[in-house]
Amino acid sequence: MELLINKAQKSRKMTKKNIYLSILFALFLGVHSSSAQKVKIIFDTDMESDVDDVGALALLHGLAANGEAEILATMVCSLNPWAVPATDAINTYFNQPDIPIGAVKTYGVYRNSKYAKIISEEFPQDIGLGENAPDAVTLYRQILSSQSDTSVVIVTVGYLSNLSNLLNSPPDNISPLNGVELVRKKVKHLVCMGGRYPYLQDIGRWGNFKPDPDAIVKVSKVWPTLITFTGGGDFADLIKTGSPSFNHKSKTDLVARSYNIFLDGWNRDWHHSADLIAVYVAVRGYNEFFKLHTQGYNHIFEDGTLMWRLQPNDPRHQLVNEFKEDVSPSAVADEFNRLMNLANREMK
């Protein structure tokens, strides 16, 4: 009898212990689930003059397939009529045909594209030309208004036209807030690809800032949340992505097809990763591969050239333009290439 009582007492103790452990495990799962929430992303692209826009959107779809990101919208800041359908074709290719697409409707930048029209015609998309897409500012306001406060990350890898127009937008039937107020309330972080640091004084029109300098001047001064600027030039050239796609001569793989069209005639089988860096930082942050500079600010001149100045300090501005010690650029390229092709593999 005593033995049975002892066994019963032990059983009750074990039951209480199991319940306690179950509660702890549930709490752990809750914390882990909360910390692993998907990053809500709005992707703003020109999708015309350079193929790294394709790579960046493919990488973003890879991160989404990996459960790390939720793509709320893909905005187009270019007046090239094929940039919107090329973006729609990429989203459709990655089995996300219903991702909303907005397009710049007022002042904008037009550049030719080696790949946008071809991709739009060779791969399924149903939006047609860019004029059929809704106004990017209206779509920005609709999406931001529907999201929780300080929950959205915007990553721009093109001209700043859409974002400048958003800041200038007045209250409307979507939201009683003006553009600056709406961004301050709903946006957590802006990641902005553009510029070669610490300074760029070339007055040519290439780059993301110089074609619409008023827009980047406006955003750099008025944008009310944290802005992480990510650099191009030599920094982005060290991350040599695209080789798997370029060497894969496929007309049914959209990413491979885009890189092959763009790099045809180039004496190399790789491309820089300027736009891919911005997307990666927007979703995973800088800490794995890169250094973060928080002292100073990004001074944008009236012609869209720039200089990173150490004084005065602007707490809104920070810069990613260097690798951490002992980080190999080739290892970063391997991870970028893996993510670019992840959604493609998942889809198959």
Phi and psi in degrees as GROMACS dihedral restraints (atoms count N, CA, C in turn):
[ dihedral_restraints ]
;  ai    aj    ak    al  type     phi  dphi    fc
    3     4     5     6     1   -57.9    20    10
    4     5     6     7     1   -38.5    20    10
    6     7     8     9     1   -63.9    20    10
    7     8     9    10     1   -40.7    20    10
    9    10    11    12     1   -65.4    20    10
   10    11    12    13     1   -40.7    20    10
   12    13    14    15     1   -62.8    20    10
   13    14    15    16     1   -43.9    20    10
   15    16    17    18     1   -60.9    20    10
   16    17    18    19     1   -41.5    20    10
   18    19    20    21     1   -63.7    20    10
   19    20    21    22     1   -41.1    20    10
   21    22    23    24     1   -63.9    20    10
   22    23    24    25     1   -42.5    20    10
   24    25    26    27     1   -63.1    20    10
   25    26    27    28     1   -42.2    20    10
   27    28    29    30     1   -63.4    20    10
   28    29    30    31     1   -38.8    20    10
   30    31    32    33     1   -63.4    20    10
   31    32    33    34     1   -42.7    20    10
   33    34    35    36     1   -64.6    20    10
   34    35    36    37     1   -40.1    20    10
   36    37    38    39     1   -62.6    20    10
   37    38    39    40     1   -42.3    20    10
   39    40    41    42     1   -65.3    20    10
   40    41    42    43     1   -38.9    20    10
   42    43    44    45     1   -62.9    20    10
   43    44    45    46     1   -45.5    20    10
   45    46    47    48     1   -61.7    20    10
   46    47    48    49     1   -40.2    20    10
   48    49    50    51     1   -63.7    20    10
   49    50    51    52     1   -42.4    20    10
   51    52    53    54     1   -64.8    20    10
   52    53    54    55     1   -40.4    20    10
   54    55    56    57     1   -62.7    20    10
   55    56    57    58     1   -43.4    20    10
   57    58    59    60     1   -61.1    20    10
   58    59    60    61     1   -45.3    20    10
   60    61    62    63     1   -64.7    20    10
   61    62    63    64     1   -37.7    20    10
   63    64    65    66     1   -63.1    20    10
   64    65    66    67     1   -41.0    20    10
   66    67    68    69     1   -64.2    20    10
   67    68    69    70     1   -45.4    20    10
   69    70    71    72     1   -59.8    20    10
   70    71    72    73     1   -42.1    20    10
   72    73    74    75     1   -64.5    20    10
   73    74    75    76     1   -40.8    20    10
   75    76    77    78     1   -64.3    20    10
   76    77    78    79     1   -41.6    20    10
   78    79    80    81     1   -63.1    20    10
   79    80    81    82     1   -39.9    20    10
   81    82    83    84     1   -62.0    20    10
   82    83    84    85     1   -44.5    20    10
   84    85    86    87     1   -62.4    20    10
   85    86    87    88     1   -38.3    20    10
   87    88    89    90     1   -64.1    20    10
   88    89    90    91     1   -44.5    20    10
   90    91    92    93     1   -64.2    20    10
   91    92    93    94     1   -44.9    20    10
   93    94    95    96     1   -63.0    20    10
   94    95    96    97     1   -42.2    20    10
   96    97    98    99     1   -63.3    20    10
   97    98    99   100     1   -41.2    20    10
   99   100   101   102     1   -64.6    20    10
  100   101   102   103     1   -40.3    20    10
  102   103   104   105     1   -74.2    20    10
  103   104   105   106     1   -18.3    20    10
  105   106   107   108     1  -103.6    20    10
  106   107   108   109     1    22.4    20    10
  108   109   110   111     1   -62.4    20    10
  109   110   111   112     1   147.1    20    10
  111   112   113   114     1   -66.7    20    10
  112   113   114   115     1   141.4    20    10
  114   115   116   117     1   -78.8    20    10
  115   116   117   118     1   124.6    20    10
  117   118   119   120     1   -83.8    20    10
  118   119   120   121     1   117.7    20    10
  120   121   122   123     1  -118.9    20    10
  121   122   123   124     1   135.2    20    10
  123   124   125   126     1  -111.0    20    10
  124   125   126   127     1   123.5    20    10
  126   127   128   129     1  -104.4    20    10
  127   128   129   130     1   122.9    20    10
  129   130   131   132     1  -116.0    20    10
  130   131   132   133     1   120.9    20    10
  132   133   134   135     1  -138.3    20    10
  133   134   135   136     1   154.9    20    10
  135   136   137   138     1   -88.8    20    10
  136   137   138   139     1   -29.8    20    10
  138   139   140   141     1    46.2    20    10
  139   140   141   142     1    54.6    20    10
  141   142   143   144     1  -152.6    20    10
  142   143   144   145     1   -61.2    20    10
  144   145   146   147     1   -77.2    20    10
  145   146   147   148     1   -24.4    20    10
  147   148   149   150     1  -136.0    20    10
  148   149   150   151     1   147.9    20    10
  150   151   152   153     1   -82.6    20    10
  151   152   153   154     1    -8.9    20    10
  153   154   155   156     1   -68.0    20    10
  154   155   156   157     1   -15.9    20    10
  156   157   158   159     1   -63.8    20    10
  157   158   159   160     1   -40.0    20    10
  159   160   161   162     1   -63.0    20    10
  160   161   162   163     1   -47.1    20    10
  162   163   164   165     1   -60.9    20    10
  163   164   165   166     1   -39.2    20    10
  165   166   167   168     1   -67.1    20    10
  166   167   168   169     1   -42.1    20    10
  168   169   170   171     1   -70.2    20    10
  169   170   171   172     1   -35.3    20    10
  171   172   173   174     1   -63.3    20    10
  172   173   174   175     1   -42.5    20    10
  174   175   176   177     1   -62.2    20    10
  175   176   177   178     1   -40.6    20    10
  177   178   179   180     1   -63.6    20    10
  178   179   180   181     1   -40.6    20    10
  180   181   182   183     1   -65.2    20    10
  181   182   183   184     1   -33.7    20    10
  183   184   185   186     1   -63.6    20    10
  184   185   186   187     1   -43.7    20    10
  186   187   188   189     1   -65.0    20    10
  187   188   189   190     1   -35.8    20    10
  189   190   191   192     1   -67.5    20    10
  190   191   192   193     1   -42.4    20    10
  192   193   194   195     1   -63.6    20    10
  193   194   195   196     1   -27.0    20    10
  195   196   197   198     1   -84.3    20    10
  196   197   198   199     1     2.0    20    10
  198   199   200   201     1    80.3    20    10
  199   200   201   202     1    15.3    20    10
  201   202   203   204     1  -100.3    20    10
  202   203   204   205     1   -18.0    20    10
  204   205   206   207     1  -140.7    20    10
  205   206   207   208     1   150.7    20    10
  207   208   209   210     1  -120.4    20    10
  208   209   210   211     1   119.2    20    10
  210   211   212   213     1   -87.0    20    10
  211   212   213   214     1   108.5    20    10
  213   214   215   216     1   -79.1    20    10
  214   215   216   217     1   -35.0    20    10
  216   217   218   219     1  -167.1    20    10
  217   218   219   220     1   158.7    20    10
  219   220   221   222     1  -123.2    20    10
  220   221   222   223     1   113.4    20    10
  222   223   224   225     1   -98.4    20    10
  223   224   225   226     1   144.9    20    10
  225   226   227   228     1  -116.6    20    10
  226   227   228   229     1   127.9    20    10
  228   229   230   231     1  -105.8    20    10
  229   230   231   232     1    11.7    20    10
  231   232   233   234     1  -110.2    20    10
  232   233   234   235     1   145.8    20    10
  234   235   236   237     1   -85.7    20    10
  235   236   237   238     1    -3.6    20    10
  237   238   239   240     1   -59.1    20    10
  238   239   240   241     1   122.0    20    10
  240   241   242   243     1   -65.4    20    10
  241   242   243   244     1   -16.3    20    10
  243   244   245   246     1   -94.1    20    10
  244   245   246   247     1    -6.9    20    10
  246   247   248   249     1   -67.3    20    10
  247   248   249   250     1   -40.1    20    10
  249   250   251   252     1   -66.4    20    10
  250   251   252   253     1   -52.1    20    10
  252   253   254   255     1   -64.2    20    10
  253   254   255   256     1   -30.6    20    10
  255   256   257   258     1   -64.2    20    10
  256   257   258   259     1   -40.5    20    10
  258   259   260   261     1   -64.0    20    10
  259   260   261   262     1   -42.9    20    10
  261   262   263   264     1   -63.1    20    10
  262   263   264   265     1   -38.3    20    10
  264   265   266   267     1   -63.0    20    10
  265   266   267   268     1   -39.7    20    10
  267   268   269   270     1   -65.3    20    10
  268   269   270   271     1   -47.4    20    10
  270   271   272   273     1   -59.9    20    10
  271   272   273   274     1   -41.1    20    10
  273   274   275   276     1   -66.8    20    10
  274   275   276   277     1   -41.7    20    10
  276   277   278   279     1   -58.0    20    10
  277   278   279   280     1   -36.2    20    10
  279   280   281   282     1   -92.9    20    10
  280   281   282   283     1    25.1    20    10
  282   283   284   285     1    60.9    20    10
  283   284   285   286     1    31.5    20    10
  285   286   287   288     1  -129.2    20    10
  286   287   288   289     1    58.3    20    10
  288   289   290   291     1   -69.8    20    10
  289   290   291   292     1   -15.5    20    10
  291   292   293   294     1   -98.8    20    10
  292   293   294   295     1     7.4    20    10
  294   295   296   297     1   -62.3    20    10
  295   296   297   298     1   125.0    20    10
  297   298   299   300     1   -61.6    20    10
  298   299   300   301     1   144.8    20    10
  300   301   302   303     1  -126.6    20    10
  301   302   303   304     1   126.7    20    10
  303   304   305   306     1  -113.2    20    10
  304   305   306   307     1   155.8    20    10
  306   307   308   309     1  -135.1    20    10
  307   308   309   310     1   148.5    20    10
  309   310   311   312     1   -62.7    20    10
  310   311   312   313     1   136.0    20    10
  312   313   314   315     1  -121.1    20    10
  313   314   315   316     1   -20.5    20    10
  315   316   317   318     1   -98.7    20    10
  316   317   318   319     1  -121.9    20    10
  318   319   320   321     1   -69.7    20    10
  319   320   321   322     1   137.9    20    10
  321   322   323   324     1  -157.2    20    10
  322   323   324   325     1   177.9    20    10
  324   325   326   327     1  -109.4    20    10
  325   326   327   328     1   135.9    20    10
  327   328   329   330     1  -115.6    20    10
  328   329   330   331     1   128.8    20    10
  330   331   332   333     1  -136.1    20    10
  331   332   333   334     1   152.0    20    10
  333   334   335   336     1   -72.1    20    10
  334   335   336   337     1   163.1    20    10
  336   337   338   339     1  -139.4    20    10
  337   338   339   340     1   136.9    20    10
  339   340   341   342     1   -76.9    20    10
  340   341   342   343     1   -25.2    20    10
  342   343   344   345     1  -119.3    20    10
  343   344   345   346     1   -24.1    20    10
  345   346   347   348     1   -59.7    20    10
  346   347   348   349     1   -47.6    20    10
  348   349   350   351     1   -65.6    20    10
  349   350   351   352     1   -42.0    20    10
  351   352   353   354     1   -63.1    20    10
  352   353   354   355     1   -47.1    20    10
  354   355   356   357     1   -62.6    20    10
  355   356   357   358     1   -39.0    20    10
  357   358   359   360     1   -64.3    20    10
  358   359   360   361     1   -30.9    20    10
  360   361   362   363     1   -91.5    20    10
  361   362   363   364     1   -27.0    20    10
  363   364   365   366     1   -90.8    20    10
  364   365   366   367     1   -19.1    20    10
  366   367   368   369     1  -122.6    20    10
  367   368   369   370     1   148.4    20    10
  369   370   371   372     1   -60.9    20    10
  370   371   372   373     1   135.6    20    10
  372   373   374   375     1  -161.4    20    10
  373   374   375   376     1   149.9    20    10
  375   376   377   378     1  -125.1    20    10
  376   377   378   379     1    12.8    20    10
  378   379   380   381     1   -87.9    20    10
  379   380   381   382     1   -20.0    20    10
  381   382   383   384     1    78.4    20    10
  382   383   384   385     1  -141.3    20    10
  384   385   386   387     1   -84.6    20    10
  385   386   387   388     1   169.5    20    10
  387   388   389   390     1   -59.0    20    10
  388   389   390   391     1   -29.0    20    10
  390   391   392   393     1   -65.2    20    10
  391   392   393   394     1   -17.2    20    10
  393   394   395   396     1   -83.7    20    10
  394   395   396   397     1   -13.2    20    10
  396   397   398   399     1   -78.2    20    10
  397   398   399   400     1   149.6    20    10
  399   400   401   402     1   -67.7    20    10
  400   401   402   403     1   162.8    20    10
  402   403   404   405     1   -63.2    20    10
  403   404   405   406     1   131.1    20    10
  405   406   407   408     1   -61.6    20    10
  406   407   408   409     1   -39.4    20    10
  408   409   410   411     1   -64.7    20    10
  409   410   411   412     1   -43.3    20    10
  411   412   413   414     1   -60.6    20    10
  412   413   414   415     1   -44.0    20    10
  414   415   416   417     1   -66.8    20    10
  415   416   417   418     1   -41.4    20    10
  417   418   419   420     1   -55.6    20    10
  418   419   420   421     1   -47.5    20    10
  420   421   422   423     1   -65.4    20    10
  421   422   423   424     1   -39.6    20    10
  423   424   425   426     1   -64.1    20    10
  424   425   426   427     1   -46.9    20    10
  426   427   428   429     1   -69.0    20    10
  427   428   429   430     1   -46.8    20    10
  429   430   431   432     1   -60.9    20    10
  430   431   432   433     1   -41.0    20    10
  432   433   434   435     1   -62.4    20    10
  433   434   435   436     1   -28.7    20    10
  435   436   437   438     1   -86.3    20    10
  436   437   438   439     1    -6.4    20    10
  438   439   440   441     1   -99.3    20    10
  439   440   441   442     1   160.4    20    10
  441   442   443   444     1   -64.9    20    10
  442   443   444   445     1   157.4    20    10
  444   445   446   447     1   -62.2    20    10
  445   446   447   448     1   142.2    20    10
  447   448   449   450     1    46.0    20    10
  448   449   450   451     1    46.2    20    10
  450   451   452   453     1  -116.8    20    10
  451   452   453   454     1   -10.4    20    10
  453   454   455   456     1  -105.8    20    10
  454   455   456   457     1   135.5    20    10
  456   457   458   459     1  -108.2    20    10
  457   458   459   460     1   126.8    20    10
  459   460   461   462     1  -104.4    20    10
  460   461   462   463     1   132.9    20    10
  462   463   464   465     1  -121.8    20    10
  463   464   465   466     1   122.2    20    10
  465   466   467   468     1  -111.1    20    10
  466   467   468   469     1   126.9    20    10
  468   469   470   471     1  -122.3    20    10
  469   470   471   472     1    23.7    20    10
  471   472   473   474     1  -138.3    20    10
  472   473   474   475     1  -152.8    20    10
  474   475   476   477     1   -70.7    20    10
  475   476   477   478     1   158.2    20    10
  477   478   479   480     1   -92.9    20    10
  478   479   480   481     1    17.3    20    10
  480   481   482   483     1   -58.9    20    10
  481   482   483   484     1   -49.1    20    10
  483   484   485   486     1   -61.9    20    10
  484   485   486   487     1   -41.1    20    10
  486   487   488   489     1   -71.5    20    10
  487   488   489   490     1   -36.6    20    10
  489   490   491   492     1   -64.4    20    10
  490   491   492   493     1   -43.5    20    10
  492   493   494   495     1   -63.8    20    10
  493   494   495   496     1   -36.5    20    10
  495   496   497   498     1   -62.3    20    10
  496   497   498   499     1   -44.7    20    10
  498   499   500   501     1   -60.9    20    10
  499   500   501   502     1   -34.0    20    10
  501   502   503   504     1   -81.2    20    10
  502   503   504   505     1    -7.0    20    10
  504   505   506   507     1   -72.0    20    10
  505   506   507   508     1   139.2    20    10
  507   508   509   510     1   -87.3    20    10
  508   509   510   511     1   169.8    20    10
  510   511   512   513     1   -57.6    20    10
  511   512   513   514     1   149.7    20    10
  513   514   515   516     1  -152.3    20    10
  514   515   516   517     1  -167.1    20    10
  516   517   518   519     1   -73.8    20    10
  517   518   519   520     1    -7.8    20    10
  519   520   521   522     1   -82.6    20    10
  520   521   522   523     1   -44.4    20    10
  522   523   524   525     1  -151.2    20    10
  523   524   525   526     1   141.8    20    10
  525   526   527   528     1   -75.2    20    10
  526   527   528   529     1    -3.7    20    10
  528   529   530   531     1   -91.3    20    10
  529   530   531   532     1   145.1    20    10
  531   532   533   534     1   -77.5    20    10
  532   533   534   535     1   176.7    20    10
  534   535   536   537     1   -59.0    20    10
  535   536   537   538     1   -46.2    20    10
  537   538   539   540     1   -63.0    20    10
  538   539   540   541     1   -43.9    20    10
  540   541   542   543     1   -64.2    20    10
  541   542   543   544     1   -40.2    20    10
  543   544   545   546     1   -66.5    20    10
  544   545   546   547     1   -43.2    20    10
  546   547   548   549     1   -62.5    20    10
  547   548   549   550     1   -46.9    20    10
  549   550   551   552     1   -58.3    20    10
  550   551   552   553     1   -37.0    20    10
  552   553   554   555     1   -78.1    20    10
  553   554   555   556     1   -37.0    20    10
  555   556   557   558     1  -108.6    20    10
  556   557   558   559     1   -25.1    20    10
  558   559   560   561     1   -94.4    20    10
  559   560   561   562     1   136.0    20    10
  561   562   563   564     1   -90.5    20    10
  562   563   564   565     1   -37.1    20    10
  564   565   566   567     1  -164.0    20    10
  565   566   567   568     1   139.6    20    10
  567   568   569   570     1  -115.2    20    10
  568   569   570   571     1   127.2    20    10
  570   571   572   573     1  -108.8    20    10
  571   572   573   574     1   124.4    20    10
  573   574   575   576     1  -124.3    20    10
  574   575   576   577     1   111.2    20    10
  576   577   578   579     1   -83.0    20    10
  577   578   579   580     1   129.5    20    10
  579   580   581   582     1   163.7    20    10
  580   581   582   583     1   135.4    20    10
  582   583   584   585     1    98.7    20    10
  583   584   585   586     1   156.0    20    10
  585   586   587   588     1  -117.7    20    10
  586   587   588   589     1   122.2    20    10
  588   589   590   591     1  -108.0    20    10
  589   590   591   592     1   151.8    20    10
  591   592   593   594     1   -83.5    20    10
  592   593   594   595     1   -10.9    20    10
  594   595   596   597     1  -152.8    20    10
  595   596   597   598     1   154.8    20    10
  597   598   599   600     1  -141.7    20    10
  598   599   600   601     1   110.2    20    10
  600   601   602   603     1  -113.9    20    10
  601   602   603   604     1    10.1    20    10
  603   604   605   606     1   -67.6    20    10
  604   605   606   607     1   125.2    20    10
  606   607   608   609     1   -91.6    20    10
  607   608   609   610     1     8.0    20    10
  609   610   611   612     1   -63.2    20    10
  610   611   612   613     1   169.5    20    10
  612   613   614   615     1   -92.8    20    10
  613   614   615   616     1    -0.5    20    10
  615   616   617   618     1   -76.9    20    10
  616   617   618   619     1   157.1    20    10
  618   619   620   621     1   105.8    20    10
  619   620   621   622     1   171.6    20    10
  621   622   623   624     1   -86.3    20    10
  622   623   624   625     1   -20.0    20    10
  624   625   626   627     1   -93.6    20    10
  625   626   627   628     1   -39.9    20    10
  627   628   629   630     1   -70.7    20    10
  628   629   630   631     1   -31.1    20    10
  630   631   632   633     1   -65.1    20    10
  631   632   633   634     1   -28.6    20    10
  633   634   635   636     1  -135.0    20    10
  634   635   636   637     1    72.0    20    10
  636   637   638   639     1   -64.7    20    10
  637   638   639   640     1   -32.7    20    10
  639   640   641   642     1   -60.3    20    10
  640   641   642   643     1   -34.6    20    10
  642   643   644   645     1   -67.8    20    10
  643   644   645   646     1   -46.2    20    10
  645   646   647   648     1   -70.7    20    10
  646   647   648   649     1   -33.6    20    10
  648   649   650   651     1   -61.6    20    10
  649   650   651   652     1   -44.8    20    10
  651   652   653   654     1   -61.7    20    10
  652   653   654   655     1   -50.4    20    10
  654   655   656   657     1   -63.7    20    10
  655   656   657   658     1   -44.0    20    10
  657   658   659   660     1   -63.7    20    10
  658   659   660   661     1   -29.8    20    10
  660   661   662   663     1   -91.5    20    10
  661   662   663   664     1   -33.1    20    10
  663   664   665   666     1  -109.1    20    10
  664   665   666   667     1   -25.5    20    10
  666   667   668   669     1   -53.7    20    10
  667   668   669   670     1   126.4    20    10
  669   670   671   672     1   -89.9    20    10
  670   671   672   673     1     0.0    20    10
  672   673   674   675     1  -114.9    20    10
  673   674   675   676     1   178.6    20    10
  675   676   677   678     1   -59.3    20    10
  676   677   678   679     1   136.1    20    10
  678   679   680   681     1  -121.7    20    10
  679   680   681   682     1   123.2    20    10
  681   682   683   684     1  -102.7    20    10
  682   683   684   685     1   115.5    20    10
  684   685   686   687     1   -88.2    20    10
  685   686   687   688     1   134.4    20    10
  687   688   689   690     1  -117.7    20    10
  688   689   690   691     1   140.6    20    10
  690   691   692   693     1   -92.9    20    10
  691   692   693   694     1   164.1    20    10
  693   694   695   696     1  -114.8    20    10
  694   695   696   697     1  -139.0    20    10
  696   697   698   699     1    61.4    20    10
  697   698   699   700     1  -139.1    20    10
  699   700   701   702     1   -59.6    20    10
  700   701   702   703     1   -36.2    20    10
  702   703   704   705     1   -59.7    20    10
  703   704   705   706     1   -50.9    20    10
  705   706   707   708     1   -71.3    20    10
  706   707   708   709     1   -30.4    20    10
  708   709   710   711     1   -64.4    20    10
  709   710   711   712     1   -26.9    20    10
  711   712   713   714     1   -70.4    20    10
  712   713   714   715     1   -22.4    20    10
  714   715   716   717     1   -96.4    20    10
  715   716   717   718     1    93.6    20    10
  717   718   719   720     1   -91.4    20    10
  718   719   720   721     1    91.5    20    10
  720   721   722   723     1  -102.1    20    10
  721   722   723   724     1   168.8    20    10
  723   724   725   726     1    98.9    20    10
  724   725   726   727     1   -12.2    20    10
  726   727   728   729     1   -58.4    20    10
  727   728   729   730     1   -45.1    20    10
  729   730   731   732     1   -58.3    20    10
  730   731   732   733     1   -37.0    20    10
  732   733   734   735     1   -73.5    20    10
  733   734   735   736     1   -46.1    20    10
  735   736   737   738     1   -61.9    20    10
  736   737   738   739     1   -37.1    20    10
  738   739   740   741     1   -83.2    20    10
  739   740   741   742     1    -4.8    20    10
  741   742   743   744     1  -101.9    20    10
  742   743   744   745     1    94.4    20    10
  744   745   746   747     1   -79.9    20    10
  745   746   747   748     1    71.5    20    10
  747   748   749   750     1  -114.7    20    10
  748   749   750   751     1   139.2    20    10
  750   751   752   753     1   -97.8    20    10
  751   752   753   754     1    -0.6    20    10
  753   754   755   756     1  -106.9    20    10
  754   755   756   757     1   -13.0    20    10
  756   757   758   759     1   -92.8    20    10
  757   758   759   760     1   109.5    20    10
  759   760   761   762     1   -61.2    20    10
  760   761   762   763     1   -42.7    20    10
  762   763   764   765     1   -64.9    20    10
  763   764   765   766     1   -46.0    20    10
  765   766   767   768     1   -61.0    20    10
  766   767   768   769     1   -42.8    20    10
  768   769   770   771     1   -62.0    20    10
  769   770   771   772     1   -43.0    20    10
  771   772   773   774     1   -63.3    20    10
  772   773   774   775     1   -46.2    20    10
  774   775   776   777     1   -66.0    20    10
  775   776   777   778     1   -37.7    20    10
  777   778   779   780     1   -66.1    20    10
  778   779   780   781     1   -40.2    20    10
  780   781   782   783     1   -63.3    20    10
  781   782   783   784     1   -47.6    20    10
  783   784   785   786     1   -69.8    20    10
  784   785   786   787     1   -41.0    20    10
  786   787   788   789     1   -89.6    20    10
  787   788   789   790     1     1.0    20    10
  789   790   791   792     1   -59.8    20    10
  790   791   792   793     1   123.9    20    10
  792   793   794   795     1    93.7    20    10
  793   794   795   796     1   -11.5    20    10
  795   796   797   798     1   -78.8    20    10
  796   797   798   799     1   146.1    20    10
  798   799   800   801     1   -90.8    20    10
  799   800   801   802     1    51.2    20    10
  801   802   803   804     1  -166.7    20    10
  802   803   804   805     1   163.3    20    10
  804   805   806   807     1  -118.1    20    10
  805   806   807   808     1    29.9    20    10
  807   808   809   810     1  -144.1    20    10
  808   809   810   811     1   168.1    20    10
  810   811   812   813     1  -142.4    20    10
  811   812   813   814     1   161.4    20    10
  813   814   815   816     1   -69.3    20    10
  814   815   816   817     1   169.5    20    10
  816   817   818   819     1  -123.8    20    10
  817   818   819   820     1    33.0    20    10
  819   820   821   822     1   -55.3    20    10
  820   821   822   823     1   -52.6    20    10
  822   823   824   825     1   -71.1    20    10
  823   824   825   826     1   -30.7    20    10
  825   826   827   828     1   -66.5    20    10
  826   827   828   829     1   -36.9    20    10
  828   829   830   831     1   -58.9    20    10
  829   830   831   832     1   -44.9    20    10
  831   832   833   834     1   -62.0    20    10
  832   833   834   835     1   -44.3    20    10
  834   835   836   837     1   -63.8    20    10
  835   836   837   838     1   -44.0    20    10
  837   838   839   840     1   -59.9    20    10
  838   839   840   841     1   -45.8    20    10
  840   841   842   843     1   -65.0    20    10
  841   842   843   844     1   -37.3    20    10
  843   844   845   846     1   -62.6    20    10
  844   845   846   847     1   -34.4    20    10
  846   847   848   849     1   -96.7    20    10
  847   848   849   850     1   -51.0    20    10
  849   850   851   852     1   -98.7    20    10
  850   851   852   853     1   -12.7    20    10
  852   853   854   855     1    89.0    20    10
  853   854   855   856     1  -179.0    20    10
  855   856   857   858     1   -94.2    20    10
  856   857   858   859     1   -21.1    20    10
  858   859   860   861     1   -66.7    20    10
  859   860   861   862     1   -28.3    20    10
  861   862   863   864     1   -65.9    20    10
  862   863   864   865     1   -41.1    20    10
  864   865   866   867     1  -120.4    20    10
  865   866   867   868     1   -24.8    20    10
  867   868   869   870     1  -122.9    20    10
  868   869   870   871     1   159.6    20    10
  870   871   872   873     1   -89.7    20    10
  871   872   873   874     1   150.8    20    10
  873   874   875   876     1  -117.2    20    10
  874   875   876   877     1   126.6    20    10
  876   877   878   879     1  -103.2    20    10
  877   878   879   880     1   120.1    20    10
  879   880   881   882     1  -110.8    20    10
  880   881   882   883     1   -11.4    20    10
  882   883   884   885     1   -88.2    20    10
  883   884   885   886     1   128.7    20    10
  885   886   887   888     1   107.9    20    10
  886   887   888   889     1  -157.7    20    10
  888   889   890   891     1  -160.2    20    10
  889   890   891   892     1   162.1    20    10
  891   892   893   894     1   -92.8    20    10
  892   893   894   895     1   105.4    20    10
  894   895   896   897     1   -86.9    20    10
  895   896   897   898     1   115.8    20    10
  897   898   899   900     1  -101.9    20    10
  898   899   900   901     1   122.9    20    10
  900   901   902   903     1   -80.4    20    10
  901   902   903   904     1   167.8    20    10
  903   904   905   906     1   -63.1    20    10
  904   905   906   907     1   -24.1    20    10
  906   907   908   909     1   -91.8    20    10
  907   908   909   910     1     6.1    20    10
  909   910   911   912     1    88.9    20    10
  910   911   912   913     1    -2.5    20    10
  912   913   914   915     1   -76.1    20    10
  913   914   915   916     1   172.1    20    10
  915   916   917   918     1  -149.5    20    10
  916   917   918   919     1   166.4    20    10
  918   919   920   921     1  -154.9    20    10
  919   920   921   922     1   128.5    20    10
  921   922   923   924     1   -82.5    20    10
  922   923   924   925     1   113.6    20    10
  924   925   926   927     1  -106.5    20    10
  925   926   927   928     1   141.0    20    10
  927   928   929   930     1   -81.1    20    10
  928   929   930   931     1   -20.1    20    10
  930   931   932   933     1  -137.6    20    10
  931   932   933   934     1   144.9    20    10
  933   934   935   936     1   -73.8    20    10
  934   935   936   937     1   161.4    20    10
  936   937   938   939     1   -81.5    20    10
  937   938   939   940     1   133.6    20    10
  939   940   941   942     1  -113.6    20    10
  940   941   942   943     1   110.0    20    10
  942   943   944   945     1   -64.7    20    10
  943   944   945   946     1   -12.5    20    10
  945   946   947   948     1   -78.9    20    10
  946   947   948   949     1   -23.4    20    10
  948   949   950   951     1   -99.9    20    10
  949   950   951   952     1   132.2    20    10
  951   952   953   954     1  -144.2    20    10
  952   953   954   955     1   163.1    20    10
  954   955   956   957     1  -134.6    20    10
  955   956   957   958     1   135.9    20    10
  957   958   959   960     1  -117.0    20    10
  958   959   960   961     1   112.3    20    10
  960   961   962   963     1  -151.7    20    10
  961   962   963   964     1    13.5    20    10
  963   964   965   966     1  -144.5    20    10
  964   965   966   967     1   156.2    20    10
  966   967   968   969     1   -88.0    20    10
  967   968   969   970     1   152.4    20    10
  969   970   971   972     1   -68.1    20    10
  970   971   972   973     1   157.0    20    10
  972   973   974   975     1   -58.3    20    10
  973   974   975   976     1   140.8    20    10
  975   976   977   978     1    69.6    20    10
  976   977   978   979     1    10.3    20    10
  978   979   980   981     1   -92.5    20    10
  979   980   981   982     1   125.7    20    10
  981   982   983   984     1   -88.5    20    10
  982   983   984   985     1   126.0    20    10
  984   985   986   987     1   -55.9    20    10
  985   986   987   988     1   -31.1    20    10
  987   988   989   990     1   -67.7    20    10
  988   989   990   991     1   -32.5    20    10
  990   991   992   993     1   -68.1    20    10
  991   992   993   994     1   -37.3    20    10
  993   994   995   996     1   -64.6    20    10
  994   995   996   997     1   -43.5    20    10
  996   997   998   999     1   -60.7    20    10
  997   998   999  1000     1   -40.4    20    10
  999  1000  1001  1002     1   -61.0    20    10
 1000  1001  1002  1003     1   -43.0    20    10
 1002  1003  1004  1005     1   -68.3    20    10
 1003  1004  1005  1006     1   -40.4    20    10
 1005  1006  1007  1008     1   -62.1    20    10
 1006  1007  1008  1009     1   -46.1    20    10
 1008  1009  1010  1011     1   -61.4    20    10
 1009  1010  1011  1012     1   -39.1    20    10
 1011  1012  1013  1014     1   -61.9    20    10
 1012  1013  1014  1015     1   -45.1    20    10
 1014  1015  1016  1017     1   -69.1    20    10
 1015  1016  1017  1018     1   -35.8    20    10
 1017  1018  1019  1020     1   -59.4    20    10
 1018  1019  1020  1021     1   -32.9    20    10
 1020  1021  1022  1023     1  -102.7    20    10
 1021  1022  1023  1024     1    -1.1    20    10
 1023  1024  1025  1026     1   -65.4    20    10
 1024  1025  1026  1027     1   -50.2    20    10
 1026  1027  1028  1029     1   -64.3    20    10
 1027  1028  1029  1030     1   -33.0    20    10
 1029  1030  1031  1032     1   -62.5    20    10
 1030  1031  1032  1033     1   -43.3    20    10
 1032  1033  1034  1035     1   -70.0    20    10
 1033  1034  1035  1036     1   -40.8    20    10
 1035  1036  1037  1038     1   -61.3    20    10
 1036  1037  1038  1039     1   -37.5    20    10
 1038  1039  1040  1041     1   -68.6    20    10
 1039  1040  1041  1042     1   -29.7    20    10
